[in-house]
Amino acid sequence: MPANIRVEVAYALPEKQYLQRVTLDEGATVEQAIIASGLLALA
């Protein structure tokens, strides 16, 4: 069974900040973390 990792995905502009914690399988990529965070849906 793969271990889980917890990461925080952050995005910031001078007028707005976004921080989301996600739990992923060990070995997940940065791309997978960004997708899991929902950051792309904010655009």
C-alpha positions in Angstrom: 0.0 0.0 0.0 1.5 3.4 -1.0 2.2 5.9 1.7 0.4 9.3 1.6 2.1 12.7 1.6 0.5 16.0 2.5 1.5 19.1 0.5 0.4 22.7 0.3 -0.1 24.3 -3.1 0.3 28.1 -3.0 -0.3 30.8 -5.6 -0.1 34.5 -4.8 -0.6 37.8 -6.5 -0.2 41.2 -4.8 -4.0 41.4 -4.3 -4.9 37.7 -3.9 -3.5 34.6 -2.3 -4.5 31.0 -2.6 -3.4 28.1 -0.3 -4.7 24.6 -0.5 -3.6 21.5 1.4 -3.9 18.2 -0.4 -3.1 14.5 0.4 -1.6 12.5 -2.4 0.1 9.1 -2.9 3.8 9.1 -2.3 5.6 9.7 -5.7 2.9 12.1 -6.9 4.1 14.8 -9.2 3.8 18.6 -8.8 1.4 18.5 -11.7 -0.8 16.1 -9.8 -0.7 18.3 -6.7 -1.8 21.4 -8.7 -4.7 19.5 -10.3 -5.8 18.0 -7.0 -5.7 21.5 -5.4 -8.3 22.9 -7.7 -6.0 25.9 -8.5 -6.6 25.6 -12.3 -10.4 26.0 -11.8 -9.8 29.5 -10.4 -8.6 30.9 -13.7 
